[in-house]
Amino acid sequence: MTGDGLLPALHRLARETAHPAGACPACGRGTVLADRPDAAVVRHGAAVVKAHADGTDPGAHRVRLALAGHPRLAGIFLAPLRPAAERVHGRLVTAWPYGVPVDPEDPDAAPWEHAAELLARLHAVPLTGLAGALPGPVPPMRAPLKVTAAVSRMRAAAPAHPAARAVERARDGLRLAGGPAGPLALCHGDLHLGQLVRDRAAGRWLLIDVDDIGAGDPAWDLARPAAWFAAGMLPPGVWARFLGAYRAAGGTAVPRDGDPWPRLEGPARALVVQTAALALAKAAEEGREPDEVEELMIGACVRIAALGPN
């Protein structure tokens, strides 16, 4: 949860962003969309403001914010309303247009093909063509770091859980160091359906969340749906639609045809480890047992640990 004073300040900033000409008495106080240690998000009308995680690197974040507004990413990423973040209660805060999120109550309408196409287009953006318009070099994509952070959180919250040792063994078997199997690409770094919104003006889906974007192995952007498929959480037909749309759009993370798993297995295993570690940590922090979905990922991680290094 956020510290005292941050949420009221975000409400005020969101209201001022949505109504720069003055007050709007009929508009209400606004809505808290998220209130977590890693992000606090408040909406007021057509504007959303986000307080990023405490300790966010301001230099890398400045570049990531500029990437979201870069002309080469128009139609791929939601562009910010303001080109720079500001400090609010010690946190970096950014402003965005409100986009309609994916409806969690309608899984059959989930825009998997749109997500795949957006990823393929993002991965095709030439890194060399971005540097001149950015305030610094493109930072590394943060996905591998999040695996390590999740395991550290598990160690602190649930060190004695029977599955924690299996998660540790699975983590030790991962190859997180070293470069990608192919050329570096511009990656999202944390792709899931919560990272898509529909632009209300244009009616198209766009990627959101700049916190992890950077240069890296594009296979990591396919790792979460691949991990869900491998764990039995994503139906084979949905996985086939996603992978087929990515390939049809020219995605570079996997071969154009044939078996994609030589490229995806390592990142997919890593995402299973990350998800299982977070499941154990969150359950322990909330004083409960893992739920059914969390148990699926923990079970998948136990199976990975039994397979040995990837």
PATIKE-199980 format. One record per atom (N, C-alpha, C): residue in one letter; x, y, z. Coordinates in steps of 0.001 Angstrom, whole numbers, plus 500000, padded with zeros to 6 digits. Each point is the difference from the previous one (the first is absolute). Example, Ala and Ser with C-alpha at 12.3 -4.5 7.8 and 13.67 -1.06 7.14 Angstrom:
2
A513190494310507800 A499110501190500000 A500900501200500000 S499650501050499280 S500820501190500060 S499230501090500730 
***
This chain:
310
M500841498810500000 M499159501190500000 M500883501249500000 T499463501087499438 T500765501224499902 T500074500700501348 G501029500829500147 G500165500757501219 G499007501148500094 D499924500578501195 D499080501106500235 D500297501145499041 G498942500521499406 G500131501182499157 G500160499727498530 L500450498804499609 L500238499766498577 L498689499922499220 L499049499193500477 L498747499861499251 L499248501331499868 P499850500793501063 P499368501308499807 P500730500871498976 A501329499932500005 A500761500782499024 A499755499485498582 L499886498685499839 L499718499446498676 L498597500389499538 H499042499977500911 H498643500441499649 H500023501446499499 R500710500853500708 R500078501415499612 R500662500150498634 L501102499279499794 L500708500104498732 L499168499444498854 A499293498897500225 A499148499430498954 A498880500969499633 R499417500638501005 R498919500960499740 R500534501199499204 E501170500496500378 E500583501137499288 E500388499625498569 T500433498756499815 T500371499550498658 T498767499854499121 A498920499465500572 A498772499802499225 A499295501309499700 H500172500983500881 H499280501275499845 H500970501164500187 P500933500182499066 P501018501052500162 P499426501411500023 A498801500184499452 A499421501343499955 A499368500408501322 G499796499057500905 G499387500367501262 G499237498856500617 A499263500325501045 A499306498988500774 A498843499388499219 C499637498785500409 C498847499311499421 C499197499415501162 P499123500805500628 P499300499557501210 P499205498719499819 A499520499742498790 A499153498829499778 A500796498730499721 C501313500100499966 C500803498864499549 C500358499016501108 G499726500324501245 G500304499056501062 G501464500011500382 R500353499076500897 R501348499990500568 R500999499211499171 G499528499110499190 G500909499154499250 G499968498574500524 T500727499124499330 T499969498572500309 T501419499476500167 V500233499238501043 V501288499330500197 V499972498701499196 L500859499910498992 L500077498795499177 L500991498990500555 A500992500464500751 A500984499101500612 A500623500719501191 D500293499236501027 D500695500538501167 D500885498902500558 R501168499863499376 R500957498957500368 R501355500647500263 P500916499293500669 P501325500578500227 P500731500354498707 D499739499244498915 D500716500260498753 D499277500988499093 A498756500375500324 A499266500930499146 A498725500451500690 A499746501303499941 A498713500557500404 A499451500749498790 V498754499699499621 V499422500553498776 V498629500580500323 V499782501243499579 V498739500691500245 V499472500540498680 R498705499807499792 R499344500523498800 R499047501132500376 H500000501022499164 H498992501052500102 H499568500351498585 G498792499597499636 G499511500281498655 G500860499334498945 A500527500789499077 A500800499480498893 A501475499887500330 A500399500306501244 A501411499992500378 A500290498969501074 V501175499418499924 V500495499046500987 V501391500452500422 V500271499973501292 V501355500282500477 V500501498771500752 K501284499750499858 K500613498810500604 K501231500401500790 A500048499563501259 A501205500122500809 A500780498702499856 H501198500089499461 H500816498817499744 H500690499552501284 A500572498819499949 A500575499384501198 A501069500885500612 D500034500001501313 D501062500697500713 D501344499403499586 G500967500845499733 G501306499532499573 G500161499849498505 T498979500367499208 T500115499950498546 T501152500869499531 D500847499468499136 D501146500740499457 D499481501155499150 P500227501249500402 P499414501118499248 P500560500149498597 G501294499692499806 G500584500121498667 G499415498991499032 A499942498729500411 A499427498970499139 A498513500260499778 H499309500463501049 H498565500278499858 H499762501140499015 R500868500991500003 R499862501116499055 R500065499492498563 V500913499074499746 V500115499427498654 V498771499166499678 R499546499205500949 R498829499142499757 R498749500844499716 L499852501091500713 L498858500879499751 L500095500625498615 A501211500386499607 A500193500561498657 A499729498958498924 L500331498735500275 L499699498941499040 L498497499891499756 A499209500071501061 A498548499874499843 A499432501108499129 G500631501173500022 G499529501106499186 G500717500161498681 H500920499093499675 H500782500111498770 H499107499728498792 P500161500765498910 P499162499761498812 P500086498585499459 R501150499314500164 R500130498649499491 R499109499010500769 L499535500390501188 L499148499119500798 L498543500438499973 A499676500994499164 A498606500421499862 A499169498833499471 G498855499756500592 G499169498869499614 G500428498692500620 I501087500008500789 I500463498808500722 I499861500224501493 F500508501139500480 F499982500334501415 F499107501212500239 L499296499986501106 L499263501177500425 L500993501100500338 A499835501176499404 A500919501111500228 A499597500777501252 P500963500483500765 P499678500755501217 P499399501358499669 L499263500538500961 L499445501344499836 L501051501068500216 R501014499682500787 R501092500938500280 R501323499307499691 P500958500727499437 P501250499351499584 P500950499680501144 A499730500523501191 A500912499779501117 A499221499605501242 A500639499223500861 A499413499661501291 A500234501142500982 E499225500009501059 E500251500947501080 E500082499241501309 R500613500626500989 R500143499374501317 R498806500361500871 V499362498989500539 V498887500189500914 V500243499099501203 H500217500599501156 H500299499230501222 H501144499015499757 G501004500460499281 G501195499198499755 G499877498970498903 R498837499880499366 R499789499001498946 R499926500692498640 L500503499314498963 L499823500476498635 L498549499781499589 V499367501033499462 V498588499938499627 V499853500440498547 T499256499213499227 T499759500288498592 T498501500099499742 A499643500658498883 A498594500221499651 A499714499397498635 W498817499354499870 W499644499244498810 W498528500211499655 P499641499820498736 P498576499947499668 P499397498706500550 Y498741500059500379 Y499336498783500455 Y499657499125498799 G500349498734500094 G499630499022498995 G499167498902500635 V499092499424499244 V499110498970500532 V500766498688500133 P500063499411501198 P500772498768500173 P499274498785499448 V500732498899499938 V499411498708499622 V498991499592501069 D498852499496499573 D498956499588500923 D500333498626500572 P500328499901501304 P500351498677500565 P498817499047500065 E498790500527499874 E498803499153500067 E499618499415498642 D500753500349498949 D499681499508498659 D501261499416499360 P500488498860500498 P501260499446499503 P499968499649498520 D498824499671499462 D499929499652498582 D500283501196499098 A499830501207500542 A500253501211499203 A501395500557500241 A500835499294500758 A501346500496500288 A500779500211498696 P500648501145499855 P500622500351498715 P501386499386499820 W500088498671500024 W501303499346499875 W500660500310498661 E499226499983498923 E500600500295498686 E500522501432499944 H499250500925500582 H500457501399500011 H501299500128500803 A500058499318501145 A501226500037500799 A501181499467499201 A499790498897499300 A501076499403499197 A500462500943498898 E499059500625499318 E500358500917498918 E500754501218500524 L499560500528501146 L500701501139500586 L501424499625500397 L500175498798500562 L501347499560500353 L500878499872498758 A499461499406498947 A500782499841498772 A500431501355499459 R499111500984500037 R500339501339499518 R501030500659500919 L499854499810501318 L500969500564500940 L501379499407499771 H500072498683499812 H501278499332499805 H500667500396498688 A499212500523499061 A500553500403498703 A500525501433499986 V499764500762501071 V500490501390500039 V501517499983500113 P500718500616499064 P501472499948500040 P500550500794501183 L500788499353500824 L500599500697501137 L500900501136499547 T500681499801498889 T500920501026499517 T499270501249499517 G498718499885499689 G499259501152499517 G499347500813501095 L500234499632501270 L499344500674501111 L500912500965500746 A501287499719499987 A500917500647500933 A499986501521499907 G499946500560498803 G500122501444499860 G498884500783500643 A498830499385500161 A498849500708500549 A499771499685501477 L500931499292500633 L499830499595501392 L500982500738500894 P499666500159501289 P500908500702500911 P501153499152500511 G500141498788499486 G501081499118500407 G499899498695499252 P500929499077500235 P499946498704499321 P498804499166500464 V499512499142499111 V498900499110500363 V500489499050501094 P499325499957501148 P500468499128501086 P499678498542499705 P500602499083500734 P499657498592499831 P498556499730500431 M499360499094499304 M498676499522500404 M500128499307501368 R499022500225500890 R500153499599501396 R499443498622500341 A499465499270499031 A499328498742500343 A500873499036500797 P501247499714499604 P500789499054500799 P500215500459501448 L500114501319500215 L500194500507501354 L498784499737500880 K498826499958499388 K498781499795500782 K499906498577500527 V500628499054499314 V500036498619500497 V500788499956501304 T501171500608499996 T500837500031501196 T499301500726501141 A499321501113499685 A499289500762501037 A498871499174500613 A499287499229499164 A498902499177500507 A500511498921500946 V501114499369499646 V500552498957500868 V500493500611501321 S500583501191499935 S500430500670501234 S498807500303500899 R498902500428499397 R498786500273500787 R499471498730500634 M500050498881499265 M499563498719500557 M500881499595501173 R501315500190499847 R500915499628501082 R499672500756501277 A499619501268499865 A499694500806501174 A498651499634500608 A499019499668499147 A498634499808500488 A499654498555500325 A500558499048499249 A499564498603500153 A501175499035499930 P501046500221500776 P501183499138499872 P499749498552500402 A499014499752500855 A499774498641500506 A498907499260499253 H499398500617499003 H498936499294499268 H500588498789499283 P499294498872500004 P500556498793499375 P500380500171498537 A499319500898499272 A500307500173498578 A501125500989499761 A500426500724501035 A501022501034499794 A501315499392499526 R500340498836500525 R501256499370499581 R499960499618498519 A498844499528499526 A499876499663498575 A500127501249499136 V499420501108500448 V500139501252499248 V501471500410499939 E500694499855501112 E501434500321500017 E500768499119499013 R499695498688499997 R500704499104499081 R499700500374498548 A498741500320499718 A499644500397498639 A500712501292499613 R500081500940500944 R500716501254499739 R501474499732499743 D500620499112500746 D501423499702499817 D500274499352498658 G498969499354499408 G500185499349498714 G499793500906498806 L499632501263500253 L499752500918498885 L501291500624499508 R499990500337498716 R501101500767499425 R499493501420499783 L500174500836501036 L499545501387499900 L501104500919499520 A501229499563500115 A501116500837499543 A500274499748498531 G500812500871499426 G500363499828498596 G499029500677499075 G500360500090498732 G499195500703499023 G498926499134499397 P499110500610499214 P498934499238499348 P500534499121498896 A499175499039499593 A500403499100498923 A500049500715498652 G499258501084499865 G499982500771498767 G500339501449500267 P499758500884499024 P500313501415500188 P499143500632501092 L500544501037500637 L499228500769500956 L498817500665499309 A498900500119500729 A498811500666499485 A499442500897501088 L499137500910499608 L499284500813500976 L498873499153500574 C500003499797501317 C499071499077500654 C499143500731501026 H498810499469500235 H499123500547501021 H500503499637501394 G500341498748500211 G500592499572501258 G499046499456501037 D498680500175499821 D499045499486500986 D498642499808499340 L499967499266498904 L498777499893499203 L498988499074500656 H498811500517500241 H498808499214500331 H498806500843499589 L498799499437500080 L498834500711499467 L499665501267500778 G500486500114501235 G499816501236500741 G500824501145499459 Q500886499707499062 Q500853501029499405 Q499455500484498664 L498739499740499725 L499359500513498798 L498781500827500393 V499804501093499285 V498779500797500138 V499526500381498606 R498694500225499908 R499439500467498732 R499925501524500023 D500670500604499031 D499957501451499845 D498562500410499671 R499403500812500858 R498588500332499821 R499759500849498753 A500988500807499617 A499817500856498820 A500144499205498706 A501066499179499928 A500290499282498759 A499385498607499961 G499581499480501154 G499395498672500038 G500971498870499762 R501288500204500254 R501002498959499762 R500675499630501316 W500525498787500050 W500725499542501175 W501426500543499971 L500500500375501186 L501363500503500147 L500638499385501236 L501320499905499982 L500746499546501166 L500143501144500997 I500035499664501277 I500265500978501056 I501087499456500922 D500457500868500908 D500957499679501066 D501435500012499475 V500696501082500270 V501369500173499494 V501060499504500973 D499614499495501170 D500970499753501057 D501079498984499641 D499716499092499078 D500945498925499703 D500497500012498555 I499538500944499192 I500349500020498587 I501500500224499817 G500575499380498966 G501417500196499733 G500508499005498980 A501298500015499798 A500638499123499026 A500244498632500620 G499639498950499270 G500204498663500531 G499565498925499029 D499842498806500522 D499586498842499220 D498479500025499844 P499473500128498780 P498551500096499840 P499247498754500446 A500685498862500134 A499320498790500476 A499399500204501386 W500569500904500799 W499449500256501330 W498598500579499920 D499675500714498937 D498665500582499887 D498937498951499680 L500411498844499533 L499075498897499750 L499988499009501154 A500840500243501000 A500230498995501032 A498793499776500887 R499239501049500337 R498878499798500915 R498900499157499362 P499510500346498789 P499004499103499400 P500553498607499737 A501295499894499667 A500598498678499809 A499997499215501305 A500320500674501100 A500008499338501302 A498589499587500404 W499029500866499763 W498609499654500327 W499532498803499185 F500386499959498723 F499642498853499157 F500643498725500536 A501288500080500332 A500707498820500489 A499436499515501333 A499476500937500818 A499452499632501305 A498539499583499927 G499400500055498813 G498609499616499837 G499008501101500298 M500473501242500146 M499114501122500316 M499491500707498754 L500683499836498874 L499590500623498744 L499633498883499031 P498763499955499508 P499591498912499114 P500879499926498751 P500243498790499488 P500846499854498811 P499528500844498819 G498679500118499823 G499499500791498893 G500335501470500124 V499961500518501222 V500342501410500221 V501492500213499769 W500813499071500506 W501442500099499768 W500304499964498503 A499333499127499269 A500224499911498549 A499609501293499301 R498903500620500441 R499588501276499407 R501037501078500272 F500474500065501237 F500988501012500376 F501288499817499212 L500529498780500016 L501258499740499307 L499846500206498494 G498879499557499424 G499773500172498573 G499914501459499608 A499331500823500824 A499897501427499702 A501361500671500093 Y500807499584500984 Y501347500578500133 Y500845499670498778 R499968498761499566 R500773499609498835 R499490500683498736 A498680500089499846 A499425500625498814 A500373501471499907 A500206500636501158 A500376501420500017 A501504500207499863 G500745498920499779 G501442500124499795 G500824500019501260 G499462499489501111 G500736499996501257 G501309499247499912 T501026500523500667 T501361499468499875 T500431499128501174 A499153499853501017 A500424499266501193 A500114498503499765 V499223499482499042 V500007498572499696 V500133499823498488 P500383498809499524 P500044499761498552 P498625500181499369 R499963500301498718 R498741500229499304 R499122498753499946 D500607498827500097 D499243498756500072 D500814498995500793 G499428498842500240 G500706498980500772 G499805500181501502 D500796499289500755 D499877499948501452 D500524501291500634 P499151500738500746 P500485501233500637 P500705499770501327 W499905498774500565 W500429499809501381 W501493500093500238 P500865499680499044 P501421500259500273 P500288501455500358 R499209500940499476 R500184501415500323 R499223500414501248 L498895499321500261 L499106500452501059 L500180499282501328 E500620498818499983 E500012499190501213 E500672500709501167 G501167500591499764 G500707500667501100 G499203501135500607 P499552501000499196 P499181501069500573 P498694499503500609 A499361498985499388 A498747499487500558 A500240499365501369 R501079499223500120 R500332499438501307 R500212501114501018 A500703501049499586 A500276501107500911 A498712500661500472 L499031500149499106 L498728500609500396 L499216499105500942 V500114498681499837 V499362499095500958 V500636500186501380 V501322500075500051 V500691500206501273 V499557501315500630 Q499978501062499202 Q499594501311500512 Q498581499960500558 T499087499413499238 T498603499971500411 T499807499149501250 A500688498854500054 A499890499137501178 A500578500681501239 A501140500663499837 A500611500697501137 A499089501112500510 L499406500759499095 L499082501063500415 L498748499426500653 A499521498868499495 A498821499368500594 A500276499613501447 L501144499382500251 L500342499610501366 L500185501225500888 A500652501034499461 A500234501207500797 A498691500692500350 K499136500194499005 K498744500703500254 K499114499221500973 A499922498681499831 A499183499196500905 A500509500119501436 A501316499940500181 A500559500121501352 A499769501388500575 E500189501025499187 E499801501380500472 E498552500264500390 E499069499306499338 E498574500189500286 E499455498975500987 G500871499129500505 G499592499030501004 G499011498964499507 R500192499505498786 R499075499029499419 R500796498955499231 E499291498946499569 E500596499008499132 E499878500459498541 P500890499565499119 P499864500354498583 P498661499541499436 D499421500826499106 D498724499633499398 D500213499009498852 E498920499643499328 E500066498951498981 E500927500374498847 V499902501234499524 V500856500434498889 V501455500038500442 E500252500511501198 E501370500043500511 E500571498596500152 E499163499065500441 E500471498621500155 E500393499393498648 L499311500380498920 L500373499499498678 L501426500420499637 M500335501264500265 M501337500474499663 M501058499428500942 I499643499841501266 I500950499385500934 I500263498557499589 G498942499275499616 G500183498635499535 G500852499931498753 A499805500939499071 A500830500033498794 A501456500257500357 C500230500850501003 C501375500290500415 C500652498774500642 V499226499260500772 V500526498761500589 V500419499027498899 R499210499916498926 R500358499114498879 R501265500496499293 I500144501308499862 I501208500556499397 I501224499677500826 A499872500103501311 A501135499684500883 A500444498555499808 A499030499107499767 A500337498584499809 A500687499739498664 L499811500903499021 L500609499806498677 L501488500341499984 G500435500842500929 G501398500414499987 G500199501248499160 P501264500431499810 P500291501253499275 P499461499978498589 N499553501209499517 N499548500095498624 N501168500337499072 
***
